[in-house]
Amino acid sequence: MKVTQLNIGGRWINVRSSSDEEHLQQVSEELNERIRATQQVIPDSHEALLFVALALTDELMNTQDRLYHLQDATEDKVQRLLGILENLEPVSQ
């Protein structure tokens, strides 16, 4: 794992990750943009960070729910297709 230095909310931190530096920089930029937007409404930096964390956690949980529903729907469709395939007559040659 490689250590990458990132500036998050005006503070430098060292991040140990297997992700490449470019990806970590993109994540850092997205996070900083969310922090800046939140600080326009909530000037206190600690409180702003808590609201950003809350919003990101909400997005994560909603995305996980959608993923689970998609997985269930996909499994159902695959099972129905397998059932259809099992009932097909073999093609004679």
N, C-alpha and C positions, 0 to 999 in steps of 0.2 A: 504494500500500500504506500501511496505517495502522500506527502504532506503539502497542502496548498494553502497559501495565505489569502484570506478573503476579508474584504471590508463590508461588514454588515451593520447598518445603522450608524455608521461613523466609527465603529470599533473594529480593529483588526483582530482576526481570530485565525488560528491554525486548524485546518480540517484534514484529518487523515481519512482518505477514501480511495477506493479502487476506480472511481469515476475519473475521466480525463479532466484536465484543468479547464478546458473550454466549456465543458458541460457545467462544472462547478461555477464558473464565472457567469454563465447564463442564469443559473439558479440564483446566484447572489444578486444579479441585476434585477431579476423579477421580484425577489424579496425586498430589495431596497426601494423599488418603485412602489410596492404596496405599503411599505413603511412611510415613504414620503407622502403618499396620498392620504394615509390615515392621520399623519401628523398635521395635515392641514385642518382637520376637524378636531383632533385630540392632540394638543401641543406637548403634553407630558410624554416623554419618550418611552418610559416604562409601561405606561398605560396603553400607548399606541402599539407597542410590541405585543402586549397581551391581546388586544383586539385583532391584530394581524394573525397571531397564533390561533385565536378562536375561529376566525374566518377560514383559515387554511384547514383547520381540523374539520370544520363543517363541510368544506368542499371535498376533503378526503373521504369522509364518511358517506356523503351523497354519491361520490364516484364509486366507492366500494359497493354500496347498495345497488347501483345501476349495473355494475359488473356481475354481481351475484345473480340478478334477475336475467341478464343476458346469458349467463352460463346455464341457468335453469332452462330458459327458453330454447337454447341451442341443444341441450341434452334431450329435451322433449322432442324437438324436431328430428334429431338423429334417430331416436328410438322409433318414431313414427315411420321414418324412411326405411329403417331396417325391417320393420314389420311389413311394409309394402314389398320390399325386395324379397323377403322370405316367402311371400305368397305368390310371387311371379312364377309362371311356368318356365322351365328351362327351354332355351331356344335349341331346336334340333338342327343339326348340320347336315 
